[in-house]
Amino acid sequence: MDGWTALGVLLMDAGLLTLAVGLASLIKPPRRLGIATRRRAVAVACAGAALSCAAAVLPAPLARPARAPGRAQRIDDFVPAYQFHERHEIRIHAAPRQVFRAIKTVTAEEISLFRTLTWLRSPRLPGRPVRESILAPPPAKPILDVATASGFVPLAEEPDREIVLGTLVILSRHPAPGDPASWQALTEPGNAKAAINFLVEPEPDGGCRLSTETRVFATDPASRRRFAAYWRIILPGSALIRVEWLRAIRHRAEAGST
């Protein structure tokens, strides 16, 4: 995580927490926190809003190239440069084929906190019908199948090694690309493209290292600034989802190897 991103996430989290405390204190000022009056609660809420705004207007990161050759990945073909990035990995005691099968079959129900964290990103009333999407997946359907049925484009797949999906997180007025070539060729201003991969790398002891990486490339400065504010809000939750996703894959793969 670069310096601006770390500072932005810290300020955004502090600001949102302070804002929430201030708003809650308007109902009943908590004297133990030094907020004895509603006037102080308003001041706390304003301070939280100011911190959040400061986080939102921090400079967005500039584009950086993909990692140096040597560990070639198909995601490099589609997002060779990016401004926003996260990567996580885990060790799994299972063969590549079993790990890859688990990647493609794991469901949202197996990923701890998945529904809680995605609900926070897209709140909805209980029992209200919602369209199937990565933020509202059905319980028994593989999560990657849900993704490709709701806007993610399958970009590349190397059996037992890597799978890459792409989507647009900021979309201009033009139609969203529906195939790898048009997704890769999209460079018009007003867009931000996100690619996610799962990469299986065999280890000498017979196990595997499984990693997942997300790269986002905004096609113009305005889109880069817009996405930077959003990224600073969602990054902690996104990172937690990815870690739990990897753990769910490991559990399924290792269970299948016994």
N, C-alpha and C positions, 0 to 999 in steps of 0.2 A: 504494500500500500504506500503510495507516494505521500509526501508531506502535506500537500494541499488537501488530498483526500482524507487523510487521517485527521487533520485539523477541522475540516468541514464536517466529518461525521461526529467528532467530539462536540463541536459547537451546536450542531443540529440536535443531537441527542439531549444535550444539556438544556437547550432552548425549549424543546418540546416537553421535557420533564418539568421544567420550571413553569412553563405555560399551563400545563395540566394541574400542577399544584396550586397555582394562582387561581385558576377557574374553579377548582374544587373548594378552595378556601372562601370563595364568595358565598357559598351555601352556609358554611359554618367555619369561621376563622379558627384555625388550630393554634392556640396560644403556645403550645409546646414548641412549635416551629418558629415562634417569634412573629407570627402573623395574627395580631390581636384584633385587628379591625378589617372591615371590608375595603377600606381605603388602602391598607397595606396589601390586601389580596389583589387589588387592581394593579398596584405597583409591581408586584411579583409577576403577574400575568403579562404586563407590558414588558418587563425585563426579559421574560421568556420569549415573547414575540420578537423582541429586538435581537436576541441571540440567534433565533431561527432565521431571521432575515439576513443577518450577517453571514451565517453559514451559506445561505442560498446565493449570495452575491460574490463569494470568494472566487478567484480565478479558476476556470475549469482546466483540467490537465491538457497538455498538447499531445498530439499523436506520437506514439512510440512504435518502433518496429517489433515484429515477433521475435521470439528468442532465437539465438544463433542456431544454425544448422547443427545436426548431430543427433537430435531426437526428433526426426521429421514427424510432423503431424498433418493430417488432412485439414485441420482447422486453419493452418497457415495458408492454405490455398484460397480461403474465402475471406479471412480477416488478417492480412499480413501486417496491418498496422491498426492501432486502436488507442482510444483515450481512456477507457475504463476497463477494469480487469479484475477478476478474482480467480483463484485456483486453490483446490484442496485435493489431498490424496490420502489413501489408506492402504494398508497391507491386508491381503486376503489369502488365506490358506486354501486355495482351490485352483484348478486348472483354468487357463484362459477361456476355454469353451464354456465352462460352467459360469464363470464371471460374466461373460458376454451375454449368456442366456438370462442371467439374473438382471442385468441392466435392462434388457428388453421386456422383462415380465414383472418387475417389481411394481407394486401399486401404491397409491397415496396412503392407504390404510397402514402400510408397513413403515411409513416414514414418520417418525415421532414429530409432533408439533406441526406437521405440514398443514393441516386444516386450520389450526389456530393462527398461524402466521400468514397464510394466504387470505384468511378472513379479515385480518387487520389491514391488508392491502386493498381488499375489496369487500367492505362490510355489507351485509345483507340481513334481512329479517329472517328468523328461524321459520322454516316451512315454506318460505316463498320460493316459487319455481325459478330456477336460474338456468341459463344456457350452459351446456357442458363446455368446460374450458380447463386450462391448466390451474386456474384459481378455484374452480369448482368441479373437480373430477368425480365421476361415479366411483363407488367403493371398490369394485372388483376388476376394473379395467386397467391394464398396464398404463402407467403414467406417460410413457413415451407415445403410446397410441392416442391418448387423450390430447397430447400436445400437437401431434401431426394432424389431428382431426379438427383443431381449433386455431389454426393460423401459423403453426410452425412448419417450415419447409425442410424436408429431409435433404440435406446437402451432400452427405457422403457417408458411406459405410464400408468398412473393411472387416469382414467377418472375423470374430474372435480377437479384434484389436481396437477398432475405433469407430464411433458413430458421431456424426456432427449434425446438429439441427440449427436452423436459423429463423429469426423472426424480425419484425420491425417494431421497435419500441417507441419511435416517433415516426409518424407517417404523413407525407405530404398529400396533396390532393390526387396524386396519381394512384392507380390501382396497385395493390400489394403484389409483389412478384410471387409466382406460384411454382417456380422450378429453380434448380441450382444456378443455371446460367444467368437468368434474369436477376436473381437475387444478388449474385456476385457482381453483375454489371451496374447495379443501381448506385449511382454517385450523385444524383441530382440534389441540390440544396433542399433542406427541410426534412431530412430523414435521419434516423439513427438506427443502424443495423446491429443486432445482437446475435452472436453465435455461441452455442454451448456444445461441448464435446464430452465424451467419456472415452478415456484411453486406457487400454489394458496392456501392461508391460510385464512379461514373464521375469521372475526372479530366479537366481541360481538354485535356490532350495526347493524349487517346484511350485512355489506360490506365485502371487502376482502383486504388482503395485497398480492400483486403480486410481486414476486422477480424473477430476472434472474441472473444466476451465470455461469461464465466460469472458468473452471479449465484446466490447461495444465500440462501434465506430460511428461518430456523428459526421454528417457530410458537409456541415458548414458551422461557423462559429455560433450562430444563434441557437441551432439545435444542440450544440455541445454545451452551451450554458444552461439551456432548459433541462437537459438530461442530467447535468452535474447536480442540480438542486435535488432532483428526484433520487439520484444515486446515493446522495448523502443521507437520505431518509431510509431507504430500503436496504442498504448494504449490510448492516448487522443482522437483520432478519434473513436476508438472502444467504449470507454465509452460514447461518445456523441450519437453514433448510438443506444446503448442499452437503454439509457435514452429516446430517441425519440421513440424507439420501444415500450417501456412500455407505453408511453403517447398515442401512436396510438391504442394500445390494450385497454387502458382505455376509449378512446373516442368511440371506436366501441362498447365496452361492455356497457357503460352507455347509449349510444344512443339506444341500443337494450332493455334496461330495462325500457324505458319510454313508 
